Amino acid sequence: MTAVALRGLTEVRLEQELINEAQKIHLEYLTREIMPDRGERDGVRWRTEADSIRAFGNYELTFRRLIVEYQDREMILYLPWR
């Protein structure tokens, strides 16, 4: 029972670390003038991908998908197109 609880706590800690790192990178993309499309720092990797969807008839909504990877986990965030 203790091993299961410890494994669960480890999973929660890793998920929280991924969230924290993804928030840092997301904030950098929103506030810095120039940010590379991909990178790696302290075991955290990220990349962006351009994408768009059709909305409201012929209007096209463009955005960038930010994929953050840490400890075999991945999180996707969406950025406004700049």
C-alpha positions in Angstrom: 0.0 0.0 0.0 2.8 2.4 0.8 4.5 1.8 -2.6 1.2 2.6 -4.4 0.9 5.9 -2.4 4.5 6.8 -3.1 4.1 6.2 -6.8 0.9 8.3 -6.8 2.8 11.2 -5.0 5.6 10.9 -7.5 3.2 11.2 -10.4 1.5 14.2 -8.9 4.9 15.9 -8.3 6.0 15.2 -11.9 2.7 16.6 -13.3 3.0 19.7 -11.1 6.6 20.2 -12.3 5.5 19.9 -16.0 2.7 22.4 -15.4 5.2 24.9 -13.7 7.7 24.6 -16.5 5.0 24.9 -19.2 3.7 28.1 -17.6 7.2 29.6 -17.5 7.8 28.9 -21.2 4.2 30.1 -22.1 4.9 33.4 -20.2 8.1 33.9 -22.1 6.4 33.5 -25.4 3.8 36.0 -24.4 6.2 38.6 -23.0 9.5 38.3 -25.0 10.0 40.0 -28.3 12.0 37.1 -29.8 11.5 33.5 -28.6 12.9 30.5 -30.6 10.4 28.0 -32.1 12.1 25.2 -30.2 14.5 24.8 -27.4 15.7 22.8 -24.3 16.5 24.0 -20.8 17.1 22.0 -17.6 15.6 18.8 -19.0 12.5 20.7 -20.4 12.0 20.6 -24.2 9.6 22.7 -26.2 8.6 23.4 -29.8 5.9 25.3 -31.5 3.7 24.5 -34.5 1.7 26.9 -36.6 -1.9 26.0 -37.1 -5.3 27.5 -37.9 -9.0 26.6 -37.9 -11.9 28.0 -39.9 -14.4 30.0 -37.8 -17.4 32.0 -38.6 -17.7 31.2 -42.2 -14.6 32.2 -44.2 -12.7 33.7 -41.2 -9.5 31.8 -40.3 -8.2 31.8 -36.8 -4.4 31.3 -36.7 -2.5 30.3 -33.6 0.6 28.5 -32.5 0.6 25.2 -30.6 3.3 25.1 -27.8 4.3 21.6 -26.9 6.2 21.2 -23.7 7.9 17.9 -22.8 9.3 17.0 -19.4 10.1 13.6 -17.8 8.3 11.6 -20.5 5.2 13.8 -20.2 3.8 16.3 -22.6 1.5 19.3 -22.3 0.1 21.4 -25.2 -0.8 25.1 -24.8 -2.1 27.5 -27.4 -0.6 30.9 -28.2 -2.1 33.8 -30.1 -0.4 34.3 -33.5 2.0 37.2 -33.5 
